[in-house]
Amino acid sequence: MTIYLLTFLIIALLIVAMAVGVLAGRAPIAGSCGGLGKLGLECDMGCEKPCPKRLARLQAREEAESSNRS
């Protein structure tokens, strides 16, 4: 029974610590190595048709590259 109580207390303390971090307004955990974009993968899930947000970003990037060439 003491093991269950100790486990519960440890998990509760961790949850409280995470809640305090959220309330303090800390930035969320983020990757530091570039993720899948660094590997050259276009889509996280291997989809063939990008979502509207990604499609807009790709079009904006293409327009910027074409205006830089001219």
N, CA, C and O atoms as a GROMACS GRO file, in nm:
protein
  280
    1MET      N    1   0.082  -0.120   0.000
    1MET     CA    2   0.000   0.000   0.000
    1MET      C    3   0.086   0.125   0.000
    1MET      O    4   0.050   0.226  -0.061
    2THR      N    5   0.200   0.119   0.068
    2THR     CA    6   0.287   0.238   0.073
    2THR      C    7   0.346   0.269  -0.064
    2THR      O    8   0.370   0.385  -0.096
    3ILE      N    9   0.368   0.165  -0.145
    3ILE     CA   10   0.423   0.188  -0.279
    3ILE      C   11   0.321   0.266  -0.363
    3ILE      O   12   0.358   0.359  -0.435
    4TYR      N   13   0.194   0.228  -0.355
    4TYR     CA   14   0.090   0.297  -0.430
    4TYR      C   15   0.076   0.442  -0.384
    4TYR      O   16   0.061   0.532  -0.467
    5LEU      N   17   0.081   0.463  -0.255
    5LEU     CA   18   0.070   0.599  -0.201
    5LEU      C   19   0.190   0.684  -0.243
    5LEU      O   20   0.174   0.799  -0.283
    6LEU      N   21   0.308   0.626  -0.235
    6LEU     CA   22   0.429   0.698  -0.276
    6LEU      C   23   0.425   0.731  -0.425
    6LEU      O   24   0.460   0.842  -0.465
    7THR      N   25   0.382   0.636  -0.506
    7THR     CA   26   0.371   0.659  -0.651
    7THR      C   27   0.270   0.769  -0.680
    7THR      O   28   0.296   0.857  -0.762
    8PHE      N   29   0.156   0.764  -0.614
    8PHE     CA   30   0.053   0.866  -0.632
    8PHE      C   31   0.107   1.004  -0.595
    8PHE      O   32   0.082   1.101  -0.666
    9LEU      N   33   0.178   1.014  -0.485
    9LEU     CA   34   0.232   1.144  -0.441
    9LEU      C   35   0.336   1.197  -0.540
    9LEU      O   36   0.338   1.317  -0.569
   10ILE      N   37   0.420   1.111  -0.591
   10ILE     CA   38   0.521   1.156  -0.688
   10ILE      C   39   0.455   1.207  -0.815
   10ILE      O   40   0.491   1.312  -0.866
   11ILE      N   41   0.356   1.132  -0.865
   11ILE     CA   42   0.287   1.175  -0.987
   11ILE      C   43   0.210   1.304  -0.962
   11ILE      O   44   0.207   1.392  -1.049
   12ALA      N   45   0.147   1.316  -0.846
   12ALA     CA   46   0.074   1.439  -0.813
   12ALA      C   47   0.170   1.558  -0.806
   12ALA      O   48   0.136   1.667  -0.854
   13LEU      N   49   0.287   1.540  -0.749
   13LEU     CA   50   0.385   1.649  -0.743
   13LEU      C   51   0.431   1.689  -0.883
   13LEU      O   52   0.450   1.808  -0.910
   14LEU      N   53   0.450   1.592  -0.970
   14LEU     CA   54   0.489   1.624  -1.107
   14LEU      C   55   0.380   1.702  -1.180
   14LEU      O   56   0.410   1.796  -1.253
   15ILE      N   57   0.256   1.663  -1.160
   15ILE     CA   58   0.145   1.734  -1.224
   15ILE      C   59   0.136   1.877  -1.171
   15ILE      O   60   0.114   1.970  -1.248
   16VAL      N   61   0.153   1.894  -1.042
   16VAL     CA   62   0.150   2.029  -0.983
   16VAL      C   63   0.265   2.112  -1.039
   16VAL      O   64   0.246   2.230  -1.070
   17ALA      N   65   0.383   2.054  -1.052
   17ALA     CA   66   0.498   2.127  -1.106
   17ALA      C   67   0.471   2.170  -1.250
   17ALA      O   68   0.506   2.282  -1.288
   18MET      N   69   0.410   2.083  -1.331
   18MET     CA   70   0.378   2.120  -1.470
   18MET      C   71   0.273   2.230  -1.473
   18MET      O   72   0.279   2.320  -1.557
   19ALA      N   73   0.176   2.224  -1.383
   19ALA     CA   74   0.072   2.327  -1.378
   19ALA      C   75   0.131   2.462  -1.340
   19ALA      O   76   0.092   2.565  -1.395
   20VAL      N   77   0.223   2.462  -1.246
   20VAL     CA   78   0.288   2.587  -1.207
   20VAL      C   79   0.367   2.644  -1.325
   20VAL      O   80   0.368   2.765  -1.345
   21GLY      N   81   0.431   2.558  -1.402
   21GLY     CA   82   0.504   2.604  -1.521
   21GLY      C   83   0.410   2.667  -1.622
   21GLY      O   84   0.444   2.769  -1.684
   22VAL      N   85   0.294   2.609  -1.642
   22VAL     CA   86   0.197   2.665  -1.736
   22VAL      C   87   0.145   2.799  -1.684
   22VAL      O   88   0.134   2.895  -1.760
   23LEU      N   89   0.114   2.805  -1.556
   23LEU     CA   90   0.063   2.930  -1.499
   23LEU      C   91   0.168   3.041  -1.501
   23LEU      O   92   0.133   3.158  -1.511
   24ALA      N   93   0.294   3.005  -1.491
   24ALA     CA   94   0.401   3.104  -1.494
   24ALA      C   95   0.427   3.156  -1.636
   24ALA      O   96   0.500   3.253  -1.654
   25GLY      N   97   0.366   3.092  -1.736
   25GLY     CA   98   0.379   3.141  -1.873
   25GLY      C   99   0.506   3.100  -1.943
   25GLY      O  100   0.551   3.169  -2.034
   26ARG      N  101   0.564   2.991  -1.902
   26ARG     CA  102   0.685   2.944  -1.970
   26ARG      C  103   0.652   2.901  -2.111
   26ARG      O  104   0.539   2.862  -2.141
   27ALA      N  105   0.750   2.908  -2.196
   27ALA     CA  106   0.732   2.863  -2.334
   27ALA      C  107   0.718   2.711  -2.337
   27ALA      O  108   0.778   2.643  -2.254
   28PRO      N  109   0.641   2.658  -2.429
   28PRO     CA  110   0.626   2.512  -2.436
   28PRO      C  111   0.757   2.446  -2.479
   28PRO      O  112   0.846   2.511  -2.534
   29ILE      N  113   0.767   2.318  -2.453
   29ILE     CA  114   0.885   2.243  -2.492
   29ILE      C  115   0.893   2.241  -2.644
   29ILE      O  116   0.793   2.213  -2.711
   30ALA      N  117   1.009   2.271  -2.697
   30ALA     CA  118   1.026   2.275  -2.843
   30ALA      C  119   1.153   2.199  -2.880
   30ALA      O  120   1.248   2.192  -2.801
   31GLY      N  121   1.154   2.144  -2.998
   31GLY     CA  122   1.272   2.074  -3.046
   31GLY      C  123   1.385   2.172  -3.077
   31GLY      O  124   1.360   2.289  -3.106
   32SER      N  125   1.506   2.123  -3.073
   32SER     CA  126   1.620   2.212  -3.097
   32SER      C  127   1.700   2.173  -3.220
   32SER      O  128   1.797   2.241  -3.254
   33CYS      N  129   1.661   2.066  -3.288
   33CYS     CA  130   1.744   2.019  -3.398
   33CYS      C  131   1.677   2.032  -3.534
   33CYS      O  132   1.731   1.983  -3.633
   34GLY      N  133   1.561   2.094  -3.543
   34GLY     CA  134   1.499   2.117  -3.672
   34GLY      C  135   1.391   2.018  -3.710
   34GLY      O  136   1.312   2.046  -3.800
   35GLY      N  137   1.385   1.906  -3.646
   35GLY     CA  138   1.280   1.809  -3.670
   35GLY      C  139   1.280   1.752  -3.811
   35GLY      O  140   1.386   1.737  -3.872
   36LEU      N  141   1.161   1.720  -3.862
   36LEU     CA  142   1.150   1.658  -3.994
   36LEU      C  143   1.186   1.752  -4.107
   36LEU      O  144   1.228   1.708  -4.214
   37GLY      N  145   1.170   1.882  -4.085
   37GLY     CA  146   1.206   1.979  -4.188
   37GLY      C  147   1.354   1.972  -4.224
   37GLY      O  148   1.391   1.995  -4.339
   38LYS      N  149   1.436   1.941  -4.127
   38LYS     CA  150   1.580   1.930  -4.152
   38LYS      C  151   1.613   1.807  -4.236
   38LYS      O  152   1.714   1.804  -4.305
   39LEU      N  153   1.527   1.706  -4.228
   39LEU     CA  154   1.548   1.585  -4.306
   39LEU      C  155   1.499   1.600  -4.450
   39LEU      O  156   1.522   1.512  -4.533
   40GLY      N  157   1.430   1.710  -4.478
   40GLY     CA  158   1.381   1.733  -4.612
   40GLY      C  159   1.246   1.670  -4.639
   40GLY      O  160   1.204   1.660  -4.754
   41LEU      N  161   1.177   1.627  -4.535
   41LEU     CA  162   1.045   1.568  -4.553
   41LEU      C  163   0.942   1.679  -4.563
   41LEU      O  164   0.943   1.772  -4.482
   42GLU      N  165   0.854   1.670  -4.660
   42GLU     CA  166   0.754   1.773  -4.683
   42GLU      C  167   0.638   1.766  -4.586
   42GLU      O  168   0.586   1.869  -4.543
   43CYS      N  169   0.596   1.647  -4.550
   43CYS     CA  170   0.476   1.631  -4.469
   43CYS      C  171   0.504   1.534  -4.355
   43CYS      O  172   0.567   1.431  -4.375
   44ASP      N  173   0.458   1.567  -4.237
   44ASP     CA  174   0.482   1.484  -4.120
   44ASP      C  175   0.422   1.345  -4.135
   44ASP      O  176   0.485   1.246  -4.095
   45MET      N  177   0.304   1.335  -4.191
   45MET     CA  178   0.234   1.208  -4.198
   45MET      C  179   0.243   1.143  -4.336
   45MET      O  180   0.176   1.043  -4.360
   46GLY      N  181   0.322   1.197  -4.424
   46GLY     CA  182   0.335   1.140  -4.557
   46GLY      C  183   0.218   1.169  -4.649
   46GLY      O  184   0.195   1.097  -4.746
   47CYS      N  185   0.143   1.275  -4.619
   47CYS     CA  186   0.026   1.308  -4.701
   47CYS      C  187   0.071   1.366  -4.835
   47CYS      O  188   0.177   1.428  -4.846
   48GLU      N  189  -0.012   1.344  -4.935
   48GLU     CA  190   0.021   1.394  -5.068
   48GLU      C  191  -0.035   1.532  -5.095
   48GLU      O  192   0.018   1.605  -5.179
   49LYS      N  193  -0.142   1.570  -5.025
   49LYS     CA  194  -0.202   1.701  -5.043
   49LYS      C  195  -0.186   1.779  -4.912
   49LYS      O  196  -0.244   1.741  -4.810
   50PRO      N  197  -0.108   1.887  -4.913
   50PRO     CA  198  -0.085   1.962  -4.789
   50PRO      C  199  -0.211   2.036  -4.744
   50PRO      O  200  -0.300   2.066  -4.824
   51CYS      N  201  -0.216   2.066  -4.616
   51CYS     CA  202  -0.328   2.141  -4.561
   51CYS      C  203  -0.322   2.285  -4.612
   51CYS      O  204  -0.218   2.327  -4.662
   52PRO      N  205  -0.431   2.362  -4.600
   52PRO     CA  206  -0.434   2.499  -4.653
   52PRO      C  207  -0.323   2.589  -4.596
   52PRO      O  208  -0.265   2.669  -4.669
   53LYS      N  209  -0.293   2.576  -4.468
   53LYS     CA  210  -0.187   2.660  -4.410
   53LYS      C  211  -0.052   2.630  -4.474
   53LYS      O  212   0.022   2.721  -4.512
   54ARG      N  213  -0.022   2.501  -4.487
   54ARG     CA  214   0.106   2.461  -4.546
   54ARG      C  215   0.110   2.500  -4.693
   54ARG      O  216   0.214   2.544  -4.743
   55LEU      N  217  -0.001   2.484  -4.763
   55LEU     CA  218  -0.007   2.522  -4.904
   55LEU      C  219   0.019   2.671  -4.921
   55LEU      O  220   0.090   2.711  -5.014
   56ALA      N  221  -0.037   2.754  -4.832
   56ALA     CA  222  -0.014   2.899  -4.839
   56ALA      C  223   0.133   2.931  -4.813
   56ALA      O  224   0.190   3.017  -4.880
   57ARG      N  225   0.194   2.861  -4.717
   57ARG     CA  226   0.337   2.883  -4.689
   57ARG      C  227   0.422   2.845  -4.808
   57ARG      O  228   0.516   2.918  -4.844
   58LEU      N  229   0.391   2.732  -4.871
   58LEU     CA  230   0.468   2.688  -4.987
   58LEU      C  231   0.454   2.785  -5.103
   58LEU      O  232   0.552   2.815  -5.171
   59GLN      N  233   0.333   2.836  -5.126
   59GLN     CA  234   0.312   2.932  -5.234
   59GLN      C  235   0.385   3.063  -5.205
   59GLN      O  236   0.444   3.122  -5.296
   60ALA      N  237   0.382   3.107  -5.080
   60ALA     CA  238   0.453   3.230  -5.043
   60ALA      C  239   0.603   3.213  -5.063
   60ALA      O  240   0.671   3.304  -5.109
   61ARG      N  241   0.654   3.095  -5.027
   61ARG     CA  242   0.797   3.069  -5.044
   61ARG      C  243   0.834   3.070  -5.192
   61ARG      O  244   0.937   3.126  -5.230
   62GLU      N  245   0.752   3.006  -5.275
   62GLU     CA  246   0.778   3.003  -5.419
   62GLU      C  247   0.773   3.144  -5.479
   62GLU      O  248   0.856   3.178  -5.563
   63GLU      N  249   0.676   3.226  -5.436
   63GLU     CA  250   0.667   3.363  -5.486
   63GLU      C  251   0.789   3.445  -5.445
   63GLU      O  252   0.840   3.524  -5.524
   64ALA      N  253   0.834   3.426  -5.322
   64ALA     CA  254   0.952   3.499  -5.274
   64ALA      C  255   1.076   3.458  -5.352
   64ALA      O  256   1.158   3.542  -5.387
   65GLU      N  257   1.089   3.328  -5.379
   65GLU     CA  258   1.204   3.281  -5.454
   65GLU      C  259   1.200   3.332  -5.598
   65GLU      O  260   1.303   3.369  -5.653
   66SER      N  261   1.082   3.334  -5.659
   66SER     CA  262   1.072   3.381  -5.798
   66SER      C  263   1.096   3.532  -5.806
   66SER      O  264   1.152   3.580  -5.905
   67SER      N  265   1.055   3.608  -5.704
   67SER     CA  266   1.080   3.754  -5.706
   67SER      C  267   1.228   3.783  -5.680
   67SER      O  268   1.278   3.885  -5.726
   68ASN      N  269   1.297   3.698  -5.607
   68ASN     CA  270   1.439   3.717  -5.583
   68ASN      C  271   1.521   3.689  -5.708
   68ASN      O  272   1.627   3.747  -5.727
   69ARG      N  273   1.472   3.600  -5.794
   69ARG     CA  274   1.542   3.566  -5.916
   69ARG      C  275   1.531   3.676  -6.020
   69ARG      O  276   1.620   3.693  -6.103
   70SER      N  277   1.422   3.752  -6.016
   70SER     CA  278   1.400   3.855  -6.118
   70SER      C  279   1.477   3.980  -6.091
   70SER      O  280   1.469   4.076  -6.168
   0.00000   0.00000   0.00000
